[in-house]
Amino acid sequence: MTEVRFYHLQRRTMEQALPKILEKVLERNWRAVVLAGSVERVDMLNQHLWTYDPGSFLPHGAARDGFAERQPVWLTDSDENPNSATVLVTVDGCVSDRMDGYDLVCDLFDGNDEEAVLAARQRWKACKAAGHSLTYWQQTDRGGWEKRA
């Protein structure tokens, strides 16, 4: 059974939240796949993760970089796991048919976009029906995360 965490972004953007989540993944010596909605989005995230904080280093790669098996964080628009990741992070409302192959799935969605919220509710229902262990996380005023019922 896969643990699925739904992250309801309200005070920070996905671009602000994603690096922090990936830092936590790497601190635990885990590997991650980030599943995005398009090649263009992957390219944007690839560039963003190199520049989001001049004082940090978040090792990652995408198809244009190659060497997937060596990348602790792999950015893709395909439902794949070429770096043997145990964590899947989905953005842009992406859905994976391979969730059972991960220990943890983090679904980040924009709480300020009603369509994104409705789509996240549908993903929640599908994950629950599939028997996954679900948790819901909401941003605090300071940008941290609080587990909600």
Secondary structure, DSSP 8 states (H G I E B T S, - for coil): --EEEEEEESSS-HHHHHHHHHHHHHHTT--EEEE-SSHHHHHHHHHHHHHS-TT-----EETTT--GGG-SEEEESSS--TT--SEEEE-TT---S-GGG-SEEEEEEETT-HHHHHHHHHHHHHHHHTT-EEEEEEE-TTS-EEEE-
